[in-house]
Amino acid sequence: MDIDKIRSLSDAELEQALAEAKQELWNARFALATRQLKDTSLIRRTRRTIARILTVKRERQAQRARTA
């Protein structure tokens, strides 16, 4: 998921996307441990997606703190 798409999500959608990404990361790590994961780059991409989501959440939180 690219940053523009993430920024267009609402706060509730961000929480949902974060939960889904964390679940996907857990599944990928489990598949890696059981040697079923073919595309190991999935773990890296998922971690970066989680980081992007958390960055947008933090940006919004900082923006709210500045305006309050």
Contacts in CASP RR format, 6 or more apart in sequence:
PFRMAT RR
TARGET T0000
AUTHOR 0000-0000-0000
METHOD contacts of the structure
MODEL  1
MDIDKIRSLSDAELEQALAEAKQELWNARFALATRQLKDTSLIRRTRRTI
ARILTVKRERQAQRARTA
1 17 0 8 1.000
1 49 0 8 1.000
1 52 0 8 1.000
1 53 0 8 1.000
3 52 0 8 1.000
3 56 0 8 1.000
6 14 0 8 1.000
6 17 0 8 1.000
6 52 0 8 1.000
6 53 0 8 1.000
6 56 0 8 1.000
7 56 0 8 1.000
9 17 0 8 1.000
9 56 0 8 1.000
11 57 0 8 1.000
11 60 0 8 1.000
14 53 0 8 1.000
14 56 0 8 1.000
14 57 0 8 1.000
17 53 0 8 1.000
18 50 0 8 1.000
18 53 0 8 1.000
18 54 0 8 1.000
18 57 0 8 1.000
21 46 0 8 1.000
21 49 0 8 1.000
21 50 0 8 1.000
21 53 0 8 1.000
22 50 0 8 1.000
24 42 0 8 1.000
24 46 0 8 1.000
25 43 0 8 1.000
25 46 0 8 1.000
25 47 0 8 1.000
25 50 0 8 1.000
28 37 0 8 1.000
28 42 0 8 1.000
28 43 0 8 1.000
28 46 0 8 1.000
29 43 0 8 1.000
31 37 0 8 1.000
32 40 0 8 1.000
32 43 0 8 1.000
37 43 0 8 1.000
END
